Amino acid sequence: MLGARPKPRLRFGAGIEPGERVLPEETGVALSFNGTTQAVMMATPDHLEDFAYGFALTEGLVAADEIDSVSVIEAGPGLDVQVWVSEDADLRLKERRRSMLGPVGCGLCGIDSLEQVFRDLPAVAPNGFSMTPAQIIAAITALRGEQRLHDATRAVHCAAWWSAGALRLAREDVGRHNALDKLVGAMVRASTHPTAAALSSRYDPAQGAVVMTSRLSIDLVQKVASLGAPVIIAVSSPTADAVELADRLGITLIAQARPDGFEVFTHTDRIATETEYAR
């Protein structure tokens, strides 16, 4: 399986059983823009072109139409994802690097002050999009069927895109931020590729929801805002600050989503049957 491999192990229980378990791969992945490394992540080594596009967008580095090409090169013990961008984008990146202390492998990459934790992002504008409780439960239930790598390893996160009554795309990774970046990159690439023109409306960020297996933190909310998605749904809880940020950015944050129910923390007006507590 791509992104995983078997490793021998001993199982202790009623007895001792030799055997093996399939485990996810965790590889050092450098993201380089015009030959200069921007960040190094530990990631599952699949869908790396999607990763490059998504990271560039959700971290506010460059726009999709400023990316000329992406290639993946073996680099010693890891992989170098080489992104080539336009001259204007390269100049912006060079200016950004001058003020950086150094990139780190987390969801807040290349910042050098506490003020930069809260990026200046535009709020997601109301556009009439809503989901019924039945659709939310259907989305979180369908997520289980998209976790093929997790089924094999029990050790990765998944981020998926729900739109028009179904999950349309899903990506998995050992890192929850990486999984979301891969999803965003897949959406961007599918919607801009000439052969996908007939499908592009399915990936309209304003007309769907991001669905995730992980807890929700500030940086994930920022990435969803960068995408422009109005709803994020997760099986786990958010942090208090992630809720406050989602509220400011106009995002409906839904958590603790299970087949038997869910909790809505912000902008409940997008829940189609909710009126009493809508804001």
N, C-alpha and C positions, 0 to 999 in steps of 0.2 A: 504494500500500500504506500502511495506517495506520501511522504511526511511522517512515516512511522516505520519501525522495524522491530523484529522479535529479539528479546533478550532472555537468557536462561535465568531461572529462579527456583528457589525451594519454597513450597507452600507448607506452612505449619498449621495444623488443625487437630483433627482426631489422630492424624498421623503426619508423616513427612512425605510430601509428594514432589519429585523433581518435575520440571516442565519448563515452559517459557511463557512470557507475556509480551504482547505487542505494545510498544511504548512510543509516544510521539518523539520526533526528532526536535532538537533545540539547537539551532545553528546561529552563529554570529553572522548577522546580515548588515553590511555597510550600505547606506544610502548615499550615493555620491551624485552631486549635481555639477555638470561640466568639469568633471575630473577632481572635484574637491569633496571630501567626505562631510556630510551634513550631520549624520547621526549613525550610531551603531546600535542595533537591537538584537536581542535574542529572540528568534522567531522560528516558526515551522517553515521549512524551506519549500513551500509550494505557493502558487499564485503570487509570485513576487512582482510581476508587472502590475498586477492589481494593487499590491502593497505600495509600490512606488507612486502610482497615481493618487491613491487615497491619502497617503501620508502628505504628499505635496499640497493637496487641497485642504485637508483638515488641520494642518499646522500653519496654513496661511502662507506657504512658501511661493508657489506659483499656481497659475490657473491651468486647467487641462489643455487649453488651446495653445499654451506656451511651451508644452512638452513636445519636442521633436522626435525623440526616440528613447526606448528603454531596452537595455540588454543586461543579462545576468552573467557574471564572470566568476569562475572559481578563483578564490584568492586565499591561498594557504589553507588554514583550518576553517575558513568560512566562505561567504559569497559576497561579491561586490555588485550591487544593483546600480548600474551606471545610467543616470538620467541626463539626457542632453536637452537643454532648454534654450529659449530664444535669448538674444543678446540683452534685451531689456530686463528679462527675468534674471539673467546672470548678474547683471549690475546690482539689482536689488539684493540678491543673495550675498554678494561680496560685501555690501554695506552692512547687512545684518551680521555677517561673521565678524566684522571689525568690533562689534559691541558684545560678542559672546564670550563667556568664560569657557564654554566647551559643551558639546552635545552629550546627552545622557540617554540611556536606554529606558525611557519611561514615557508616560503620556504627556509630559511637559518638557519638550525638547528645545534646547538652544535658548534658554532664557537666563538672564543674569540679575533679575531683581524680583522682589515679591510682587511689585505692582504688575509685572508681566504675567503673573498667574492668571489674572482675569483679563483676557484679551478683549479688545473693543470689537465686539461682534454685533451685527445688526440683529434685531429681534425677528423671529419668524412671523410674518404677517398673517393675520386671519384671512382665510380664503374659502371658508365654507366646508372644508374637509372635516369629516367626523367618522367615528366608528361606533358601532353598537356594542353592548357588552358581549353579545354572542360572537361578534367578529373578533373581539379582543381575545376571548377564550379560545376560539378556533385558531387564531394566530399562534398563541403560546403552545397550544396542543400540537400544531403542525410542526413547530420548531423541533420537536423530538425526532421527527423523521428525517431532518436535515443534518443530523449530527453523526455522520458516518465515521469520521475519525474518532470522535468521542466514543462511539459504540465499540470501536476496536481497542481504544486505549484508556478510556475513563479519565482523561487528563488534559482536555483542551476546552477552550471556549468557542462559542458560536455566535455570529451576528448575522441576521437575516433581514430581508426586505419584504414587507407585506404590502400588497396593493391590489385593488380590484378583486378582493375576495380570496386571495391566495398568497402564499409565500412564493416570491419570484426568484430570489437569489439567496445564497447562503455562503458564508466563508468561515473556516475554522482556523484556530491558531492557539499555541500555548499561551499567548498573551491576549488579554481581552481588548486592549487598544489596537493590537495588530489585526485581530479579527475584524474589528470595525473598520479600520483603514482598508483592509482587503475588500470588504463589502463595498465601501464607498468607491474604491477604484474600479471594481467590477461594474458598478452602476454607471460610472462615467464612461468607461470604455465601451460598454454595451450600447449606450445611448448615442455615442458619437461615431461608432463604426458604421460604415455605409450599409453593410448587410443587415444591420439591426434597426434600420430606420422604421420599419413597420412595428417594431416592439418598443420603441423609445418611450412611448407614453406610459408604459408599465413602470419605468424608472424615473418618472417625474418626481423629484424629491418632495414637492409640495402636496403630493397626492398619495401618501402612504405612511408607513410607520417602520421604524427600526425596532427589531425584536432581538433581545440579547439574553444570554444565559448568566451573565455576571451581575455583580452589584453595580450600582451607578454612582460614579464619582464626577467631580467637577470637569475633569478633562474629557470624559466621555460625552457629557452634555455639550461641551464646547465643540466637539467634533460633529455631533448631530446638528448643532446650530450652523456650523460651517457648511454642512450638506444642504441645510434649508428644510429639513424634515420637521413636520409639526408634532409628531408623536414618537415617544420612545417607550418601549415595553420591556420589562425585565423580570426574571424569575426571583431575583433577590432584592434586598432593600437598597435604597439610595442613602447617601450621606445627607445630613441636614443642609449642608452648603450646596450640594448638587440640586436639592429641591429649590432653594432660594434662587440659584442661578437659572434653573429651568423656568421659574416663574418670571424672572426679569426678561428672559429671552423669548417668551411666548411659546414655550414648548409644553405640551401635555406629557407629564411624567407619570407613568403607570408602573407599579412595582408589586412584588410579591404575587405575581401573576401565576395562577394555577388553574387547572381545569374546573375547579369549583368556585373560583372567584379571583378578585384582584383589588388593589388599592390605588386610588387616583390622588395624587398630591397637588397637581397644578392644572389650571386651565381645563376644568371639568366640562366646559361648554362644548368640547369636541366629543364628549360621550353623548351619543344621539338621544338617549332616553333621559339624560340628566338635565334638569331644569332648576330645581329648587336651590342647588348649591353652585350653580354656574357663575363664573366670573371671567 
